C-alpha cells in the first residue's frame, strides 16, 4: 500500500504571510503619504492616532492655505486597481469610524472651533514601477456620515 499525501487548504502560516505582506504594503503607503503631504504644505501632528473609536492614519495641519486647517487623513494603498481604486475602500462605515475618532480627538484637545476636514491619500504601489499618489481633499464631511 502506498501513502497518499493529505490534501489541505491554506495553512495558518500562509494567512499570516499574506497579512504580513498587507501590513508592509500599508506601512510603506503611509510613509509615502507622509512624505507627499510634507512636500505639499502639510505639517504632520500625529501618525496612527488611536482612541476607543478606532484609528486615523495621519493628523496634519494644512499650512499651505491662508486658513490653517486640521486634516484627518486616511491612507489606502493597493498594488493595483483591478478591483477598484484605493479610495473606494473608504466606505461610509469607514467614514463614520474616522469621524468618531476625529470628533473625540477634537474634544479631547479642546479644538471644537478649529477648521477641520477629511482627506484621503490613495496610493497605487505596484511591485515594479513607480507609485501613483492621489490626494483627495475634502473627501467626505460629517454630514456624509450621519
C-alpha positions in Angstrom: 0.0 0.0 0.0 1.3 3.4 -0.9 0.9 6.6 1.2 -1.4 9.3 -0.1 -0.5 12.9 0.8 -3.1 14.8 2.7 -4.9 17.5 0.8 -5.4 20.6 2.9 -6.4 24.2 2.4 -4.2 27.2 3.2 -2.2 26.8 6.4 -2.3 29.3 9.1 1.2 30.3 8.2 0.2 31.3 4.7 -2.6 33.5 6.1 0.0 35.2 8.4 2.3 35.7 5.4 -0.5 37.3 3.4 -1.4 39.5 6.4 2.2 40.4 6.9 2.5 41.5 3.2 -0.6 43.7 3.6 0.9 45.3 6.8 4.2 46.0 5.0 2.3 47.5 2.0 0.2 49.6 4.3 3.2 50.9 6.2 5.0 51.7 3.0 1.9 53.5 1.8 1.7 55.6 5.0 5.4 56.5 4.6 4.8 57.6 1.0 1.7 59.5 2.1 3.6 61.3 4.9 6.4 62.4 2.5 3.9 63.5 -0.1 1.9 65.6 2.5 5.1 67.2 3.8 6.1 68.2 0.3 2.6 69.7 -0.3 2.3 72.1 2.6 1.1 69.9 5.4 2.7 69.7 8.9 2.3 66.3 10.5 1.0 66.3 14.0 0.2 62.6 14.7 0.6 59.3 12.9 -1.5 56.2 13.7 -3.5 58.1 16.3 -5.8 55.7 18.2 -8.6 56.1 20.7 -11.6 53.9 21.7 -13.3 54.5 18.4 -10.5 53.4 16.2 -7.5 54.8 14.3 -6.6 57.7 12.0 -3.6 57.2 9.8 -2.3 60.8 9.8 -3.4 64.0 11.6 -1.8 67.1 10.0 -2.1 70.8 9.6 -2.6 72.1 6.1 -0.4 75.2 6.3 -0.4 75.8 2.5 -3.7 77.6 2.8 -4.3 81.0 4.3 -6.7 79.5 6.8 -4.8 76.7 8.6 -6.9 73.6 8.6 -6.6 70.5 10.8 -6.7 67.5 8.4 -7.6 63.9 9.3 -6.0 61.7 6.6 -7.0 58.1 5.7 -4.3 56.3 3.6 -5.3 53.5 1.3 -2.6 51.6 -0.6 -3.1 48.9 -3.2 -0.8 47.0 -5.6 -3.2 47.7 -8.5 -6.7 49.0 -9.2 -8.0 45.8 -10.9 -11.0 45.6 -8.5 -11.3 49.3 -7.5 -9.4 52.5 -6.9 -7.9 52.5 -3.3 -10.1 55.5 -2.3 -13.2 53.4 -2.8 -12.2 51.4 0.3 -13.1 54.4 2.4 -16.7 53.3 2.7 -19.5 55.0 4.6 -18.8 52.7 7.5 -15.1 53.7 7.5 -16.0 57.4 7.2 -18.3 57.1 10.2 -15.5 55.4 12.2 -12.9 58.1 11.2 -15.4 60.8 12.0 -15.9 59.4 15.5 -12.2 59.2 16.1 -11.8 62.8 14.8 -14.6 64.2 17.0 -13.1 62.6 20.1 -9.7 64.0 19.2 -11.1 67.5 18.7 -13.0 67.2 22.0 -10.0 65.8 24.0 -7.8 68.6 22.7 -10.4 71.4 23.1 -10.3 72.1 19.4 -14.1 72.1 18.7 -13.8 75.5 17.0 -10.9 74.6 14.7 -11.4 74.3 11.0 -11.1 70.6 10.1 -11.5 68.3 7.1 -11.1 64.7 5.9 -8.7 63.9 3.2 -7.9 60.6 1.6 -4.5 59.6 0.1 -4.9 56.8 -2.4 -1.7 55.1 -3.4 -1.1 52.5 -6.2 2.1 50.8 -5.4 3.0 48.1 -7.9 5.7 45.5 -7.2 7.7 47.1 -10.1 7.5 50.7 -11.2 6.7 54.0 -9.6 4.0 54.7 -7.0 1.0 56.8 -8.1 -0.4 59.0 -5.4 -3.8 60.8 -5.4 -4.6 63.3 -2.7 -8.4 63.8 -2.4 -9.0 66.8 -0.2 -12.4 67.1 1.4 -13.1 63.5 0.5 -16.1 63.5 2.8 -17.5 65.5 5.6 -19.5 64.8 8.8 -22.9 65.4 7.0 -22.0 62.4 4.7 -21.7 60.1 7.8 -24.8 60.8 9.8 
